[in-house]
């Protein structure tokens, strides 16, 4: 038993040799759910009502043991799935029993632990760390994290082809820029786009017309337009966010996050350090691209201007939380001030 890759998990599914206990963890929830469903459909070939057992949250360990030890009925395997078990908060007795289930598991049971939220953290929790090592020794630990833009573009293009649609990688990348890298939302927006266009070639204009942009993506494009001095683009994005009923405090918060990225990238640059090199220090994980994008946006702006912009955003955050101003007007005024600061003008 071991820590295995996603590719090795796929190979196990294809081979039919997929029995065992699995820990599916990482920050790509869609993949965790997808592979759990695939394992379940492969494992149980009949009498699903008797052979499939699903639990959520802090299930009692003895109840879980009863399901794991149940023999299959008219199927080679039973399938036991536990979603969002709180390992970090679990008692020692429950942890001991669960580890025993993994180690001495009924051979006719496929046992899976997975997470809808990225809450299994072996770095910060010694209990999670112990569980992870136990699965590596007696089961299969599969870390499923968000994919890079290039691989996501390939996934979307293949999905488009399977629907009879024509989508180029550049268009897929534009969709990713607007909708983010989370597969749940990204594939949902892609399917909506395929329904909209039918079998003709999909264009960037189609993506702009149909896709609902994530707040993070909108904040990035908003910041990019601010740094470029494109006031028309800035106000257009702001209007879109307001029309989507995005809370003004949320817009300020997302903008603040992008400016913090720019500040970190700028400080690193002044010290001759590549932005990617500081990603680990600030816990960016698989989101190093945010620092790369920030470095591009802030290239022509002095550090003092970034600091001034952060002061403006902090003051707006306080004003909005204290309800001392009209929220939409406050956001628009902040955007104007940020444009002026980026252009080197007095505010």
C-alpha positions in Angstrom: 0.0 0.0 0.0 1.2 3.5 -0.6 0.7 7.2 -1.5 -0.4 7.0 -5.1 -0.9 9.6 -7.8 -4.1 10.4 -9.7 -2.7 8.6 -12.7 -2.1 5.5 -10.6 -5.6 5.7 -9.2 -7.0 5.8 -12.8 -4.9 2.7 -13.6 -6.3 0.8 -10.6 -9.8 1.6 -11.8 -9.1 0.4 -15.3 -7.4 -2.8 -14.1 -10.3 -3.8 -11.8 -7.9 -4.2 -8.9 -9.3 -1.4 -6.9 -10.1 -3.0 -3.5 -8.7 -1.3 -0.5 -9.0 1.7 1.8 -8.6 5.1 0.2 -8.0 8.6 1.6 -8.8 11.2 -1.0 -7.7 14.6 0.1 -6.4 17.9 -1.3 -8.1 21.2 -2.5 -9.8 20.0 -5.6 -13.1 18.8 -4.2 -14.5 17.9 -7.7 -11.9 15.2 -8.2 -12.4 13.8 -4.8 -16.1 13.4 -5.4 -15.6 12.2 -9.0 -13.2 9.4 -8.1 -15.3 8.3 -5.1 -18.3 7.9 -7.4 -16.2 6.0 -9.9 -14.9 3.6 -7.3 -18.4 3.1 -6.0 -19.9 2.3 -9.4 -17.0 -0.1 -10.2 -17.1 -1.8 -6.8 -20.8 -2.4 -6.5 -22.4 -4.3 -9.4 -25.8 -5.1 -7.8 -28.1 -4.6 -4.8 -26.9 -1.1 -4.3 -29.3 -0.5 -1.4 -27.6 -3.2 0.6 -24.0 -2.8 -0.6 -23.5 1.0 -0.5 -23.1 2.8 2.8 -22.5 6.6 3.0 -21.8 8.7 6.0 -21.1 12.3 6.6 -19.3 14.2 9.3 -18.5 12.7 12.8 -20.0 9.3 12.3 -19.6 7.0 15.3 -16.7 4.7 14.8 -18.6 1.6 15.9 -21.4 2.4 13.4 -18.7 2.7 10.6 -17.2 -0.5 11.7 -20.5 -2.3 11.3 -20.8 -1.1 7.7 -17.2 -2.0 6.9 -17.6 -5.5 8.3 -20.8 -6.2 6.4 -20.4 -8.8 3.7 -21.6 -7.9 0.1 -24.9 -9.2 -1.3 -24.8 -10.3 -4.9 -21.8 -8.1 -5.6 -18.0 -8.6 -5.3 -17.6 -5.6 -3.0 -19.4 -3.4 -0.6 -18.7 0.4 -0.8 -18.4 2.5 2.3 -17.9 6.3 1.9 -17.2 8.8 4.7 -17.4 12.5 3.7 -15.8 15.2 5.9 -14.8 13.1 8.9 -13.3 15.5 11.4 -10.0 13.7 12.0 -8.4 16.7 13.6 -11.1 16.8 16.3 -11.6 13.1 16.7 -11.1 11.3 20.0 -8.2 8.9 20.4 -10.5 5.8 20.8 -12.3 6.7 17.5 -9.0 7.2 15.7 -7.7 3.9 17.0 -10.8 2.0 15.7 -10.7 3.8 12.3 -7.0 2.9 11.9 -7.8 -0.7 12.8 -10.6 -0.7 10.1 -8.0 0.5 7.5 -5.4 -2.0 8.6 -7.6 -5.0 9.1 -10.3 -4.1 6.6 -12.7 -6.7 5.3 -11.2 -7.6 1.9 -14.6 -7.4 0.2 -15.1 -3.7 1.3 -13.9 -0.6 -0.6 -13.6 2.1 2.1 -13.2 5.8 1.2 -12.7 8.9 3.3 -13.0 12.1 1.3 -13.7 15.8 1.9 -16.0 18.4 0.4 -14.1 21.1 2.2 -10.3 21.4 2.2 -10.2 20.5 5.9 -7.8 17.6 6.0 -4.5 19.3 6.8 -1.6 17.0 7.7 0.7 20.0 8.1 -1.2 21.7 10.9 -2.8 18.7 12.6 -0.8 15.8 14.2 -3.9 13.6 14.1 -4.4 14.2 10.4 -0.7 13.5 9.9 -0.9 10.2 11.7 -4.0 9.2 9.7 -2.2 10.0 6.5 0.8 7.9 7.4 -1.5 5.0 8.3 -3.2 5.1 5.0 0.1 5.2 3.2 1.1 2.1 5.1 -2.1 0.1 5.0 -4.2 1.7 2.3 -4.0 4.3 -0.5 -3.5 8.0 0.1 -4.3 10.1 -3.0 -3.7 13.9 -2.9 -6.0 15.6 -5.5 -5.1 19.3 -5.9 -6.2 21.9 -8.4 -4.7 21.7 -11.8 -2.5 24.1 -13.7 -4.1 26.3 -16.4 -2.6 24.3 -19.3 -4.1 21.0 -18.1 -7.4 22.6 -17.3 -7.6 24.0 -20.8 -7.0 20.5 -22.2 -9.8 19.1 -20.0 -12.2 21.8 -21.2 -11.3 21.3 -24.9 -11.8 17.5 -24.6 -15.1 18.1 -22.9 -16.1 20.5 -25.7 -15.2 17.9 -28.3 -17.3 15.2 -26.5 -20.2 17.6 -26.8 -19.6 18.2 -30.5 -18.3 21.7 -29.9 -15.1 23.3 -31.2 -13.1 25.2 -28.6 -9.5 26.3 -29.0 -7.0 26.3 -26.0 -6.8 30.1 -26.0 -10.5 30.4 -25.6 -10.5 27.7 -22.8 -7.7 29.7 -21.0 -9.9 32.8 -21.2 -12.7 30.9 -19.6 -10.4 29.8 -16.8 -9.2 33.4 -16.3 -12.8 34.5 -15.8 -14.2 31.6 -13.8 -11.2 30.4 -11.8 -9.4 27.1 -11.5 -12.0 25.2 -9.3 -13.3 22.4 -11.5 -16.8 22.4 -10.0 -17.5 25.9 -11.1 -15.4 25.8 -14.3 -17.1 22.7 -15.8 -20.5 24.1 -14.9 -19.7 27.3 -16.8 -18.2 25.3 -19.7 -21.3 23.2 -20.0 -23.5 26.3 -20.0 -21.3 27.7 -22.8 -21.6 24.6 -24.9 -25.4 24.7 -24.6 -25.3 28.4 -25.7 -23.1 28.0 -28.8 -24.2 24.6 -30.0 -21.8 22.9 -32.5 -20.2 26.1 -33.9 -16.7 27.3 -32.9 -16.7 29.0 -29.5 -15.2 32.5 -29.3 -13.8 34.7 -26.6 -16.9 36.9 -27.1 -19.1 33.9 -26.3 -17.3 33.4 -23.1 -17.7 37.0 -22.1 -21.4 36.9 -22.9 -22.2 33.7 -21.0 -19.7 33.0 -18.2 -20.3 34.2 -14.7 -17.0 35.5 -13.5 -15.7 34.7 -10.0 -15.1 37.6 -7.6 -11.4 36.7 -7.5 -11.1 36.7 -11.3 -13.1 40.0 -11.5 -10.8 41.6 -8.9 -7.8 40.5 -10.9 -9.1 42.0 -14.1 -10.3 45.1 -12.2 -6.8 45.6 -10.8 -5.2 45.0 -14.2 -7.4 47.7 -15.7 -6.6 50.1 -12.8 -2.8 49.7 -13.3 -3.2 50.2 -17.0 -5.2 53.4 -16.4 -8.2 52.0 -18.4 -11.0 53.8 -16.5 -13.7 52.7 -18.9 -12.8 49.1 -18.3 -12.6 49.6 -14.6 -16.1 51.1 -14.4 -17.5 48.4 -16.8 -16.2 45.6 -14.5 -17.6 47.4 -11.5 -21.0 47.8 -13.1 -21.0 44.0 -13.9 -20.2 43.2 -10.3 -23.0 45.4 -9.0 -25.5 44.0 -11.5 -24.5 40.5 -10.2 -25.5 41.7 -6.8 -22.0 41.4 -5.4 -21.7 43.0 -2.0 -19.6 46.3 -2.1 -17.7 45.1 0.9 -16.8 42.0 -1.0 -15.5 44.0 -3.9 -13.3 46.0 -1.6 -12.1 42.8 0.2 -11.2 41.1 -3.1 -9.4 44.2 -4.4 -7.5 44.4 -1.1 -6.3 40.8 -1.6 -5.0 41.6 -5.1 -3.2 44.7 -3.8 -1.6 42.7 -1.0 -0.3 40.3 -3.7 1.1 43.3 -5.6 2.7 44.7 -2.5 4.5 41.4 -1.7 5.5 41.0 -5.4 6.9 44.6 -5.4 8.8 44.2 -2.2 10.3 40.9 -3.5 11.3 42.7 -6.7 13.0 45.5 -4.9 15.1 42.9 -3.1 16.0 41.1 -6.4 13.8 38.1 -5.4 11.5 36.4 -7.9 7.8 36.5 -6.8 7.5 32.7 -7.0 10.3 32.4 -4.4 8.2 34.0 -1.7 5.0 32.0 -2.5 5.7 29.3 0.1 6.5 31.9 2.8 3.0 33.3 2.5 1.1 30.0 2.0 0.1 30.5 -1.6 0.2 26.7 -2.2 -1.0 26.1 -5.8 -1.9 29.7 -6.3 1.6 31.0 -7.1 0.2 32.4 -10.3 -1.4 35.2 -8.2 2.1 36.5 -7.4 3.2 36.2 -11.0 0.1 38.1 -12.2 0.6 40.7 -9.4 4.2 41.2 -10.5 3.1 42.0 -14.0 0.5 44.4 -12.9 2.7 46.3 -10.5 5.8 46.5 -12.7 5.4 50.2 -13.5 4.1 51.3 -10.1 6.4 52.5 -7.2 6.1 50.8 -3.9 4.9 54.0 -2.2 1.9 54.0 -4.6 1.0 50.4 -3.7 1.1 51.4 0.0 -1.1 54.4 -0.6 -3.6 52.3 -2.5 -3.7 49.8 0.4 -4.4 52.7 2.8 -7.3 53.8 0.6 -8.7 50.3 0.6 -8.4 49.9 4.3 -10.2 53.2 5.0 -13.0 52.2 2.6 -13.3 48.8 4.4 -13.8 50.6 7.7 -16.3 53.1 6.2 -18.4 50.3 4.6 -18.4 48.2 7.8 -19.6 51.2 9.8 -22.3 52.1 7.2 -21.3 55.7 7.1 -21.6 56.0 3.3 -23.5 54.8 0.3 -21.8 51.5 -0.5 -21.9 51.6 -4.3 -20.8 55.3 -4.4 -18.0 54.4 -2.0 -16.7 51.6 -4.2 -16.8 53.9 -7.3 -14.9 56.6 -5.5 -12.3 54.2 -4.3 -11.8 53.0 -7.9 -11.3 56.5 -9.1 -8.7 57.2 -6.4 -6.9 53.9 -7.2 -6.7 54.9 -10.9 -5.2 58.3 -10.0 -2.7 56.7 -7.7 -1.6 54.2 -10.3 -1.2 57.1 -12.8 1.0 59.0 -10.3 -1.6 61.7 -9.8 -2.5 63.4 -6.5 -5.6 62.1 -4.8 
